[in-house]
Amino acid sequence: MKVSVLRLPLVCGTGAPGNFGLIDKWAKRNVPLPFGFADNRRSLISVDALVSVLVDACEDLQLHLGLNLLTETMPLSTKQIIAQLSYRYGMHPNLLPIPKIVMKLLLTAIGKKRMYEQLFDDLLFISSIKVPHCDASSFFDAGNRLRQV
């Protein structure tokens, strides 16, 4: 049996599920968030680019056999993602400069070490599939240059 496996980074876009949906909800509410020192790097893929790859894979079942990593844009930190979403919603990001070690200790103490890893650690991919140029960064500010945080 031949199998295709797609390993996804953070999927971003309107209605994106998972961690991005949660981060998007936080940004819309503009509540103070402890990511002022979150200088990690995360690979991203837009929903549009992901759909394009999935359609191609369905049309040609031999196209992406095996394990495939997907990413399409420059990596961003959790801090940058929240800031860009805040700007997109016309707000200034409300990021508290809490040291990462404090967040790691707090989240580990309450049994949420994996949450710390997802929000504060790096996750960088090198794409093994040519991903259509949809540029996930354009989601944040309608194609304008990403703002410095």
C-alpha positions in Angstrom: 0.0 0.0 0.0 1.3 3.4 -0.9 0.6 6.3 1.4 1.0 10.0 1.4 1.5 11.9 4.7 1.5 15.6 4.9 3.1 17.1 8.1 1.7 20.6 8.5 3.1 23.6 10.4 0.8 26.3 11.8 -2.1 26.7 9.4 -3.2 30.3 9.1 -6.2 32.0 7.5 -9.8 32.9 8.1 -11.4 30.0 9.9 -8.2 28.1 10.3 -8.5 25.6 13.1 -6.3 24.6 16.0 -3.7 26.9 17.6 -4.1 29.6 14.9 -7.8 29.9 15.6 -7.1 30.2 19.3 -4.4 32.9 18.7 -6.8 34.7 16.3 -9.5 34.7 19.0 -7.0 36.2 21.6 -5.9 38.9 19.1 -9.5 39.9 18.4 -10.2 40.3 22.1 -7.0 42.4 22.6 -6.5 41.0 26.1 -3.1 41.2 27.7 -1.0 38.2 26.6 2.3 37.0 28.0 4.1 36.8 24.6 6.3 40.0 24.8 9.4 37.8 24.9 8.2 35.0 22.6 11.0 35.3 20.0 10.5 31.7 18.7 10.3 30.9 15.0 7.3 29.0 13.5 6.8 27.8 10.0 3.4 28.7 8.5 1.2 27.7 5.6 -2.0 29.4 4.5 -5.3 27.6 4.2 -5.3 28.5 0.5 -1.9 26.9 -0.1 -2.8 23.8 1.9 -6.0 23.4 -0.1 -4.1 23.7 -3.4 -1.6 21.0 -2.3 -4.5 18.7 -1.2 -6.4 19.2 -4.5 -3.2 18.3 -6.4 -2.6 15.2 -4.3 -6.2 14.0 -4.9 -5.9 14.6 -8.6 -2.6 12.7 -8.8 -2.3 10.0 -6.1 1.3 9.3 -7.0 2.3 13.0 -6.6 3.2 13.2 -2.9 3.9 9.6 -1.8 5.7 9.2 1.5 6.2 11.8 4.3 6.0 15.4 3.1 6.7 18.6 5.0 4.8 21.8 4.0 5.7 25.4 4.5 5.4 28.4 2.3 6.6 31.5 4.0 9.2 33.0 6.3 8.8 31.9 9.9 7.2 34.2 12.4 7.3 34.2 16.2 4.2 33.8 18.3 4.7 37.5 19.3 4.8 38.5 15.6 1.7 36.4 14.8 -0.4 38.0 17.6 0.9 41.5 16.8 0.1 41.2 13.0 -3.4 39.9 13.8 -4.0 42.7 16.2 -2.9 45.3 13.6 -5.2 43.5 11.1 -8.1 44.1 13.5 -7.1 47.8 13.9 -5.7 47.3 17.4 -2.3 47.7 19.0 -0.9 44.4 20.4 -1.2 44.0 24.1 1.8 41.8 24.8 3.3 41.5 28.3 7.0 41.0 28.6 7.0 37.9 30.8 10.2 35.9 30.7 9.9 32.6 28.9 11.3 30.7 31.9 8.5 32.0 34.0 5.9 30.8 31.4 7.6 27.4 31.2 7.6 26.9 34.9 3.9 28.0 35.2 2.6 25.9 32.3 4.7 22.9 33.4 3.4 23.2 37.0 -0.2 23.0 35.8 0.5 20.1 33.4 0.6 22.2 30.2 4.2 21.7 29.1 3.0 20.8 25.6 1.2 24.2 25.4 4.5 25.9 26.3 6.3 24.1 23.5 3.6 25.0 21.0 3.6 28.6 21.9 7.2 29.4 22.8 9.5 26.9 21.1 10.7 26.9 17.5 9.1 24.7 14.8 10.8 25.2 11.5 10.1 23.1 8.3 11.9 22.9 5.0 9.1 22.1 2.5 9.5 18.9 0.6 6.8 19.9 -1.8 6.7 22.9 -4.1 3.9 24.9 -2.4 1.9 27.3 -4.6 2.8 30.9 -3.8 -0.1 32.1 -1.6 2.2 33.7 1.0 0.7 33.2 4.4 2.1 36.6 5.5 -0.3 38.4 3.2 -3.2 37.1 5.4 -2.0 39.3 8.2 -2.1 42.7 6.5 -3.6 42.3 3.0 -0.2 42.0 1.3 1.5 44.9 2.9 4.9 44.5 4.4 4.8 42.8 7.9 5.1 45.4 10.6 8.1 45.3 13.0 7.2 44.2 16.5 
